[in-house]
């Protein structure tokens, strides 16, 4: 029950980031009158500092395990993907030739690192088998040469193991550095897109993000797809790049598919239905291009592998609603009940996102995975990668609230901020002083003898003007030069 309570508490904390405006105003009035941090704020800060110590330990552990120790595959997804890359280099189809017994003989895999299935010797079981049971069954299967009780299929789309080909080609079977690189890239991107004054806090939170450090140490593919998802949201004003990143995420792992309807809603609310079709077509082509060779190689094996997480008879497990079923409070319900609850939750989240996506596009990082809380299997890794991307995206979209200006930009302030707007509205500003200095230099090179216009009305009255001169008045908190000469 403790993981269940912690996950629910984290959901509540993330919801507070995009709670209703009326509630924010009430909280804002009470916080504006205080001169010193409140007790709960101090407690939160102390907890962040303590978890950053734990995160630093996990970071050091990932370095040690990734570069100075033999590979330890604490989840079968990573071991099967690594073996899939090896099979592909041998000219064999990973979706047909993957075998858990070959993995156990090749790598030091513990029985509790595997995914047991409710078939074979476990056909009549409903509760998750113990470590001793798994060890006994695995030893029996090794002697028999077949293991129906354990998942052997490559259960992810092809990009999950195509990214590991360079490691296997170099005869490096410890792929943990790749997932460490994915997380470090996510942190670097976050540091690039937020304002300078937020960067120290973002760095501290990235270190305190113990859940994602756990994913790094475990080599979870979630780090790969969430990196592409964040890039797709950040680059939403770039039709091509945003769709490409979305396609790469779709080709990485199935949870990324849950983000597709939220992405479509975001684009539909900002542009039009034609733009949605165009972008989803690009994303679909990218994902299909990476998987089509394996589909043509063996269609049945590919579909059986990719659909294995929902089609194979796996045991109920997780930190969501199913966790309550392992207590006297609630029995284990039929799988169709959890599926229905998951579908209802998805419809609710889509409707909620339709209402708030213009003001809070980053809320998709939570709403897309929230339905998995009600699933038959709600593994902790499904939710580990929600909070930190929300922080990055919210910091990238949020602008200083100066002079009564809107707190949210209609488009990411880090990209295309200086391009002529597609509507008649002017951007409300940019997010960093460094970008402002760059912009002033750009304006100087474009209009060396033009005075900066001081208000929006005077800008619109000019028949010909430079985009550089247009956006300078939108930065009231940064005094522009009196003239550009």
C-alpha positions as CSV (number, residue, x, y, z in Angstrom):
1,X,0.0,0.0,0.0
2,X,2.9,2.4,0.6
3,X,3.8,2.6,-3.2
4,X,0.1,3.1,-3.9
5,X,-0.1,6.0,-1.5
6,X,3.1,7.6,-2.8
7,X,1.9,7.4,-6.4
8,X,-1.4,9.0,-5.5
9,X,0.4,11.7,-3.6
10,X,2.6,12.4,-6.6
11,X,-0.4,12.7,-8.9
12,X,-2.0,15.2,-6.5
13,X,1.3,17.2,-6.5
14,X,1.5,17.2,-10.3
15,X,-2.2,18.2,-10.5
16,X,-1.5,21.3,-8.4
17,X,0.8,22.5,-11.2
18,X,-2.3,23.0,-13.5
19,X,-5.2,23.2,-11.0
20,X,-8.1,25.6,-11.8
21,X,-7.4,29.3,-12.1
22,X,-9.7,30.3,-9.2
23,X,-7.9,28.0,-6.8
24,X,-4.6,29.4,-8.0
25,X,-5.7,33.0,-7.3
26,X,-6.7,32.1,-3.8
27,X,-3.4,30.4,-3.2
28,X,-1.6,33.3,-4.9
29,X,-3.2,35.9,-2.6
30,X,-2.3,34.0,0.5
31,X,1.3,33.3,-0.6
32,X,1.8,36.9,-1.8
33,X,1.2,38.2,1.8
34,X,3.8,36.0,3.4
35,X,7.3,37.3,3.8
36,X,9.0,34.1,4.8
37,X,8.6,30.5,3.6
38,X,6.0,28.5,5.4
39,X,6.7,25.4,7.3
40,X,5.5,23.0,4.6
41,X,7.7,24.8,2.1
42,X,10.7,24.3,4.3
43,X,9.8,20.7,4.7
44,X,9.5,20.2,0.9
45,X,12.9,21.9,0.4
46,X,14.5,19.6,3.0
47,X,13.0,16.6,1.4
48,X,14.3,17.7,-2.0
49,X,17.8,18.1,-0.6
50,X,17.6,14.7,1.0
51,X,16.3,13.0,-2.2
52,X,19.0,14.8,-4.1
53,X,21.6,12.9,-2.0
54,X,19.8,9.7,-2.8
55,X,19.8,10.7,-6.5
56,X,23.5,11.4,-6.3
57,X,24.1,7.9,-5.0
58,X,22.0,6.5,-7.8
59,X,24.0,8.6,-10.3
60,X,27.3,7.2,-8.9
61,X,25.8,3.7,-9.0
62,X,24.8,4.1,-12.6
63,X,28.3,5.2,-13.5
64,X,29.8,2.2,-11.7
65,X,27.4,-0.3,-13.1
66,X,27.6,1.1,-16.6
67,X,31.3,1.5,-17.1
68,X,33.1,-0.6,-14.5
69,X,30.9,-3.7,-13.9
70,X,29.6,-6.6,-16.0
71,X,26.0,-6.1,-17.2
72,X,23.2,-6.7,-14.7
73,X,19.8,-6.9,-16.4
74,X,17.4,-6.2,-13.6
75,X,14.4,-6.3,-16.0
76,X,13.9,-8.8,-18.9
77,X,12.9,-6.0,-21.3
78,X,16.5,-4.7,-21.4
79,X,18.0,-8.2,-21.7
80,X,15.6,-9.2,-24.4
81,X,16.3,-6.0,-26.4
82,X,20.0,-6.5,-26.1
83,X,19.6,-10.1,-27.3
84,X,17.4,-8.9,-30.1
85,X,20.2,-6.5,-31.3
86,X,22.6,-9.5,-31.2
87,X,20.2,-11.7,-33.2
88,X,19.7,-9.0,-35.8
89,X,23.5,-8.6,-36.3
90,X,23.6,-12.4,-36.8
91,X,21.0,-12.0,-39.6
92,X,18.2,-13.6,-37.6
93,X,14.7,-12.2,-36.9
94,X,14.5,-11.0,-33.2
95,X,10.7,-11.4,-33.1
96,X,10.9,-15.1,-34.1
97,X,14.1,-16.3,-32.6
98,X,14.1,-14.7,-29.1
99,X,14.2,-17.2,-26.2
100,X,14.3,-16.6,-22.5
101,X,16.3,-19.8,-22.0
102,X,19.1,-18.5,-24.3
103,X,19.2,-15.3,-22.3
104,X,19.4,-17.2,-19.0
105,X,22.3,-19.3,-20.3
106,X,24.1,-16.2,-21.8
107,X,23.6,-13.5,-19.1
108,X,23.4,-13.6,-15.3
109,X,19.6,-13.2,-15.1
110,X,17.8,-13.9,-11.8
111,X,14.4,-15.6,-12.0
112,X,12.6,-12.6,-10.4
113,X,14.0,-10.3,-13.2
114,X,11.8,-12.2,-15.7
115,X,8.1,-11.8,-16.6
116,X,6.1,-14.9,-15.6
117,X,3.0,-16.0,-17.5
118,X,-0.1,-17.7,-16.2
119,X,0.4,-20.8,-18.3
120,X,2.2,-24.1,-18.1
121,X,2.9,-24.9,-14.4
122,X,1.4,-21.5,-13.5
123,X,-1.8,-21.8,-15.5
124,X,-4.0,-22.0,-12.4
125,X,-2.2,-19.3,-10.4
126,X,-3.5,-15.8,-9.9
127,X,-1.1,-14.3,-7.4
128,X,2.4,-13.5,-8.4
129,X,4.8,-16.4,-7.8
130,X,7.5,-16.2,-5.2
131,X,11.2,-16.1,-6.0
132,X,11.6,-19.7,-4.9
133,X,8.8,-20.8,-7.2
134,X,10.3,-19.0,-10.1
135,X,13.7,-20.5,-9.5
136,X,12.3,-24.0,-9.3
137,X,10.2,-23.6,-12.5
138,X,13.1,-22.0,-14.4
139,X,15.5,-24.8,-13.5
140,X,12.9,-27.3,-14.7
141,X,12.4,-25.4,-17.9
142,X,16.2,-25.3,-18.6
143,X,16.3,-29.1,-18.4
144,X,13.2,-29.5,-20.5
145,X,14.3,-27.0,-23.2
146,X,11.1,-25.0,-23.2
147,X,9.8,-22.2,-20.9
148,X,6.0,-21.5,-21.4
149,X,5.9,-19.9,-18.0
150,X,8.2,-17.0,-18.9
151,X,7.8,-14.2,-21.5
152,X,10.3,-14.7,-24.3
153,X,9.0,-12.4,-27.0
154,X,10.5,-9.1,-28.0
155,X,7.7,-7.1,-26.6
156,X,8.6,-3.6,-27.9
157,X,8.7,-1.9,-31.3
158,X,12.0,-2.1,-33.2
159,X,13.6,1.2,-32.2
160,X,13.9,-0.2,-28.6
161,X,16.7,-2.6,-29.8
162,X,17.9,-0.8,-33.0
163,X,19.4,1.9,-30.7
164,X,21.4,-0.8,-29.0
165,X,23.0,-2.1,-32.2
166,X,26.2,0.0,-31.9
167,X,26.9,-1.4,-28.4
168,X,26.4,-5.0,-29.5
169,X,28.4,-4.4,-32.7
170,X,31.3,-3.2,-30.5
171,X,30.8,-6.4,-28.3
172,X,29.6,-4.2,-25.4
173,X,26.6,-5.9,-23.8
174,X,26.3,-3.4,-20.9
175,X,23.8,-1.0,-22.5
176,X,23.2,1.0,-19.3
177,X,25.3,4.0,-20.5
178,X,22.8,4.4,-23.3
179,X,19.9,5.0,-20.9
180,X,22.1,7.2,-18.7
181,X,22.8,9.3,-21.9
182,X,19.0,9.5,-22.6
183,X,18.4,11.0,-19.1
184,X,21.4,13.3,-19.3
185,X,20.2,14.6,-22.7
186,X,16.8,15.3,-21.2
187,X,18.4,17.3,-18.4
188,X,20.6,19.2,-20.8
189,X,17.6,20.0,-23.0
190,X,15.7,21.3,-19.9
191,X,18.6,23.5,-18.9
192,X,18.7,24.9,-22.4
193,X,15.0,25.8,-22.7
194,X,14.3,27.3,-19.3
195,X,15.3,30.8,-18.0
196,X,18.8,31.1,-16.4
197,X,17.4,31.8,-12.9
198,X,15.5,28.5,-13.0
199,X,18.4,26.3,-14.1
200,X,19.9,25.7,-10.7
201,X,16.5,24.5,-9.4
202,X,16.1,22.3,-12.5
203,X,19.5,20.8,-11.9
204,X,18.7,20.1,-8.3
205,X,15.4,18.5,-9.2
206,X,17.0,16.4,-11.9
207,X,19.4,15.1,-9.2
208,X,16.5,14.6,-6.7
209,X,14.5,12.7,-9.3
210,X,15.3,9.3,-7.7
211,X,12.5,7.5,-9.7
212,X,14.1,8.3,-13.0
213,X,17.6,7.4,-11.7
214,X,16.1,4.1,-10.7
215,X,15.0,3.7,-14.4
216,X,18.5,4.5,-15.5
217,X,20.0,1.9,-13.2
218,X,17.3,-0.6,-14.4
219,X,17.9,0.2,-18.1
220,X,14.2,1.0,-18.8
221,X,13.3,1.9,-22.3
222,X,10.9,4.5,-20.9
223,X,13.8,6.9,-20.8
224,X,14.1,6.7,-24.6
225,X,10.5,7.3,-25.5
226,X,10.0,10.1,-23.0
227,X,13.0,11.9,-24.4
228,X,11.3,11.9,-27.8
229,X,7.9,12.9,-26.4
230,X,9.4,15.9,-24.6
231,X,11.1,17.0,-27.8
232,X,7.9,16.6,-29.7
233,X,6.1,18.9,-27.3
234,X,8.9,21.4,-27.2
235,X,9.1,21.5,-31.0
236,X,5.3,21.7,-31.5
237,X,5.7,24.9,-33.7
238,X,8.0,23.0,-36.0
239,X,5.6,20.8,-38.0
240,X,8.3,18.5,-39.3
241,X,10.6,18.1,-36.3
242,X,7.7,17.7,-33.8
243,X,6.1,14.9,-35.9
244,X,9.5,13.2,-36.4
245,X,10.1,13.1,-32.7
246,X,6.6,11.8,-32.1
247,X,7.2,9.0,-34.7
248,X,10.5,8.0,-33.0
249,X,8.6,7.8,-29.7
250,X,5.9,5.6,-31.2
251,X,8.6,3.3,-32.6
252,X,10.3,3.0,-29.2
253,X,7.7,1.7,-26.7
254,X,3.9,1.2,-26.5
255,X,3.2,3.7,-23.7
256,X,4.2,6.4,-26.2
257,X,1.1,5.5,-28.2
258,X,-1.0,6.9,-25.4
259,X,0.4,10.3,-26.1
260,X,-0.8,10.4,-29.7
261,X,-4.4,11.4,-29.0
262,X,-3.2,14.1,-26.6
263,X,-0.8,15.4,-29.2
264,X,-3.6,15.5,-31.8
265,X,-5.8,17.5,-29.4
266,X,-3.0,20.0,-28.7
267,X,-2.4,20.5,-32.4
268,X,-6.1,20.7,-33.2
269,X,-6.7,23.3,-30.5
270,X,-3.8,25.4,-31.8
271,X,-4.1,24.9,-35.5
272,X,-6.7,22.9,-37.4
273,X,-7.7,19.3,-38.3
274,X,-5.6,19.4,-41.5
275,X,-2.5,20.1,-39.5
276,X,-3.3,17.2,-37.2
277,X,-3.6,14.8,-40.2
278,X,-0.4,16.1,-41.7
279,X,1.7,15.7,-38.5
280,X,0.2,12.3,-37.6
281,X,0.9,11.1,-41.1
282,X,4.6,12.1,-40.8
283,X,4.8,10.4,-37.3
284,X,3.1,7.3,-38.7
285,X,5.4,7.1,-41.6
286,X,8.5,7.4,-39.3
287,X,7.2,4.7,-37.0
288,X,6.2,2.4,-39.8
289,X,9.5,2.8,-41.7
290,X,11.4,1.6,-38.6
291,X,9.1,-1.4,-38.1
292,X,8.1,-2.3,-41.6
293,X,11.1,-4.6,-42.3
294,X,10.2,-6.7,-39.3
295,X,6.5,-6.7,-40.2
296,X,7.3,-8.0,-43.7
297,X,9.8,-10.5,-42.3
298,X,7.2,-12.1,-40.1
299,X,3.9,-10.3,-39.6
300,X,2.5,-12.7,-37.1
301,X,5.6,-12.7,-34.9
302,X,5.8,-8.9,-34.9
303,X,2.2,-8.4,-33.9
304,X,2.4,-11.1,-31.3
305,X,5.5,-9.4,-29.8
306,X,4.2,-5.9,-29.8
307,X,0.8,-6.9,-28.5
308,X,2.3,-9.2,-25.8
309,X,1.9,-6.7,-22.9
310,X,-1.9,-6.8,-23.3
311,X,-2.4,-10.2,-25.1
312,X,-0.3,-12.5,-23.1
313,X,-1.6,-13.9,-19.7
314,X,0.5,-11.9,-17.3
315,X,0.1,-11.7,-13.6
316,X,-1.6,-8.7,-12.0
317,X,1.1,-6.4,-10.7
318,X,1.7,-2.7,-10.0
319,X,1.3,0.3,-7.8
320,X,-2.0,1.5,-9.1
321,X,-5.5,0.2,-8.2
322,X,-4.3,-3.4,-8.5
323,X,-2.1,-2.8,-5.5
324,X,-5.2,-2.4,-3.3
325,X,-6.4,-5.8,-4.5
326,X,-3.4,-7.4,-2.7
327,X,-4.9,-6.1,0.6
328,X,-8.2,-7.1,2.4
329,X,-9.7,-3.9,1.1
330,X,-10.5,-5.1,-2.4
331,X,-10.4,-8.5,-4.1
332,X,-8.7,-9.0,-7.5
333,X,-11.4,-8.2,-10.0
334,X,-11.7,-9.7,-13.5
335,X,-9.3,-8.3,-16.1
336,X,-12.2,-6.8,-18.1
337,X,-13.1,-4.6,-15.1
338,X,-9.7,-3.0,-15.1
339,X,-9.8,-2.6,-18.8
340,X,-13.1,-0.8,-18.6
341,X,-11.8,1.5,-15.8
342,X,-8.7,2.2,-17.9
343,X,-10.9,3.2,-20.9
344,X,-13.1,5.4,-18.8
345,X,-10.1,7.1,-17.3
346,X,-8.6,7.7,-20.8
347,X,-11.9,9.4,-22.0
348,X,-11.9,11.6,-18.8
349,X,-8.2,12.6,-19.4
350,X,-8.8,13.4,-23.0
351,X,-11.8,15.6,-22.1
352,X,-9.8,17.3,-19.4
353,X,-6.9,17.9,-21.8
354,X,-9.2,19.4,-24.3
355,X,-10.2,22.0,-21.8
356,X,-6.7,22.9,-20.5
357,X,-4.3,22.1,-23.3
358,X,-4.0,25.7,-24.5
359,X,-2.9,26.9,-21.0
360,X,-1.2,23.7,-19.9
361,X,0.1,21.6,-22.8
362,X,2.5,20.0,-20.5
363,X,-0.3,18.3,-18.6
364,X,-0.3,15.5,-21.2
365,X,2.8,14.1,-19.4
366,X,0.5,13.1,-16.6
367,X,-2.8,12.6,-18.2
368,X,-1.5,10.2,-20.9
369,X,-0.2,7.8,-18.3
370,X,-2.9,8.3,-15.7
371,X,-5.2,5.7,-17.2
372,X,-2.5,3.0,-16.6
373,X,-3.1,3.6,-12.9
374,X,-6.3,1.5,-13.3
375,X,-4.7,-1.2,-15.5
376,X,-4.3,-4.9,-14.7
377,X,-0.5,-4.2,-14.7
378,X,0.5,-0.7,-13.5
379,X,4.2,-1.0,-13.2
380,X,6.0,1.9,-11.4
381,X,8.1,2.6,-14.4
382,X,5.0,3.8,-16.2
383,X,4.8,6.8,-13.9
384,X,8.4,7.5,-13.2
385,X,8.9,9.6,-16.2
386,X,5.9,12.0,-15.7
387,X,7.0,14.6,-13.1
388,X,10.3,15.8,-14.5
389,X,9.1,16.4,-18.1
390,X,6.2,18.4,-16.7
391,X,8.7,20.6,-14.9
392,X,10.7,21.1,-18.1
393,X,7.8,21.8,-20.3
394,X,6.1,24.1,-17.8
395,X,9.3,26.1,-17.3
396,X,9.8,26.3,-21.0
397,X,6.2,27.6,-21.6
398,X,5.9,29.9,-18.6
399,X,6.8,33.5,-19.0
400,X,7.4,36.2,-16.4
401,X,4.2,37.7,-15.2
402,X,5.0,41.3,-15.7
403,X,2.7,44.2,-16.3
404,X,-0.5,42.1,-16.3
405,X,0.7,40.0,-19.2
406,X,-0.5,36.5,-19.6
407,X,1.5,34.0,-17.7
408,X,1.5,31.5,-20.5
409,X,2.8,31.9,-24.0
410,X,0.7,30.7,-26.9
411,X,3.8,29.0,-28.3
412,X,7.0,27.7,-26.8
413,X,9.2,30.7,-26.0
414,X,12.3,28.8,-26.8
415,X,11.5,28.2,-30.5
416,X,10.3,30.4,-33.4
417,X,9.9,33.3,-31.0
418,X,11.3,35.7,-33.6
419,X,9.4,34.5,-36.6
420,X,6.4,36.5,-37.9
421,X,3.3,35.3,-36.1
422,X,0.7,33.3,-37.9
423,X,-2.0,35.3,-36.2
424,X,-2.5,38.9,-35.5
425,X,-1.3,38.5,-31.9
426,X,2.2,39.4,-30.9
427,X,4.2,37.0,-28.7
428,X,4.2,38.0,-25.1
429,X,8.0,37.7,-24.8
430,X,10.9,35.3,-24.5
431,X,12.2,33.3,-21.6
432,X,15.9,34.2,-21.3
433,X,18.1,37.2,-21.2
434,X,20.6,35.4,-23.4
435,X,18.0,35.1,-26.1
436,X,17.2,38.8,-25.7
437,X,20.8,39.8,-26.2
438,X,21.0,37.6,-29.3
439,X,17.8,39.2,-30.5
440,X,19.1,42.7,-30.0
441,X,22.2,41.8,-32.0
442,X,20.1,40.4,-34.7
443,X,18.0,43.5,-34.8
444,X,21.1,45.6,-35.0
445,X,22.3,43.7,-38.1
446,X,18.9,43.9,-39.8
447,X,17.9,47.5,-39.1
448,X,21.1,49.4,-38.3
449,X,19.6,52.8,-38.7
450,X,16.0,52.2,-37.5
451,X,14.8,53.4,-34.1
452,X,13.1,50.9,-31.9
453,X,9.4,51.5,-31.8
454,X,8.0,51.9,-28.3
455,X,4.5,50.5,-28.5
456,X,2.4,48.1,-30.5
457,X,0.3,50.7,-32.2
458,X,3.2,52.4,-33.7
459,X,4.5,49.1,-35.0
460,X,1.3,48.3,-36.7
461,X,1.1,51.7,-38.4
462,X,4.3,51.1,-40.3
463,X,3.8,49.7,-43.8
464,X,7.2,47.9,-43.8
465,X,9.0,46.9,-40.7
466,X,11.5,44.2,-39.6
467,X,10.3,41.3,-37.4
468,X,13.2,42.2,-35.1
469,X,11.8,45.6,-34.4
470,X,8.4,44.1,-34.0
471,X,9.2,42.0,-31.0
472,X,11.4,44.3,-28.9
473,X,8.4,46.2,-27.3
474,X,7.1,42.8,-26.1
475,X,9.9,42.7,-23.5
476,X,9.0,45.4,-20.9
477,X,11.0,43.8,-18.1
478,X,14.2,44.1,-20.2
479,X,14.9,47.8,-21.2
480,X,15.6,47.9,-24.9
481,X,18.2,50.3,-26.3
482,X,17.0,53.8,-27.2
483,X,18.2,53.3,-30.7
484,X,19.9,50.6,-32.7
485,X,22.7,52.3,-34.5
